[in-house]
Structure formats: C-alpha cells, structure tokens
Amino acid sequence: MRAAACLIILLVAVPAAAGSNDPKAIDTQCAAAAKHKDGTRIYGDVSGAVRPGPSDHDGNWRLFKDADELKAYEAKQGAPNTEATIWSAPDGTTIVLMHFTSKASEWGEDVDYCFRPDGTLARAISAMVNFEEELYGHRNLYYAPDGAVVSKKERASENGSRRKGPDMMEGFPATIIYPRTQTLPFGGSAGSAALPKTPPK
C-alpha cells in the first residue's frame, strides 16, 4: 500500500515539473507574482554605464526609497541609463523590471524578467524602441531551468505599421539575459530568491 502511494505521488509530480517549461505555465506563475509588490525596491545605476551584462558589478547602483525619490534625482541629475524595480512573491518568484537606455537616449528597452523560486530565469519580455529609425520591437523569451530557450517570438513595427521578419529586428541589440538572480548587476552574492536591500558599494 505504501509503495502504491509513492508511485501515485511520483506520477503526479512528473507532469508538474515538466509544466514549468511550458510558456503558458510560466506566464501564469509570473502573472500571479506580478500582483505581489510588497517589499518593492527601486535601483538606478548612477555610474553612467550602459547595458550592464550578467554578473557585471562595476556600476554604481543606488537604492531609492520610492519612485518619487527616483524622479527627484532624475530632475536634478538626469535619469540613470539603467533602472530596475524588483519584488518577490510569497512563493519566491521574483519579478525584475529593467529600463535600459543610451547616453544620448536614441534608443530604449524595457524588459520584464521573471525568475523562478530557485533563482533561474523563466521569462524575459522585451519592448524596444529605436527613435532614430522609428522602429518598435517586441521579443518574448522563455527558458527552462537549465537555461535552454524553450520559446522565442519576435515582432517589429515601423511608424505604427507592423511588419514581420528578421530584417526589422536587426535595428535592435540582443536582449540582455541574466540567467539567475545572482547574476543581476545589483544582486551581488544574494541568495536564489533574495536580493540586497541596500546597493553594493
């Protein structure tokens, strides 16, 4: 009887683990986490650097107490080239919203990163704009826990009329991917689901 019970548990657990790679299941998990914004933290890299990559901790990240403090800083000092808003849901899923731009502000990218409770990246949804060429792009990337891409969708538009094809996406750089929460540029040596409450020095 005990052996039969163990078999039933195993059979139930396997589909649940496999579902974590399914884009629809990932969307459901990330959508639920997006509603839990308690403990939200806002960071800005005031070093002037552009597009920090994974585990790039050379920036000068400042922790702002709220969005109003960030706006006040932007009014006096100018907007940081990279900004991040982070929170974690009760189940450990972590949402990171990052805004990237150039020093001349000729392009911009907003990326919604969703990390699993174990710290691995599950999804990255990017909205991009190239002001010089009047191009708008969208890129949806889904990842397995081992980092493999399980789904990728791209589309672009010019002057408001949508077109499809890789030629339209050539006006945009590759989306920066942070494989784990520990590789976030302001994350330092934080745990899998935890991020620092004060910026690294």
Helices and strands as residue ranges (DSSP letters): H 2-19, H 23-34, E 41-45, E 61-64, H 67-77, E 82-88, E 94-101, E 107-115, E 121-130, E 135-143, E 149-158, E 161-163, H 166-169, G 181-183
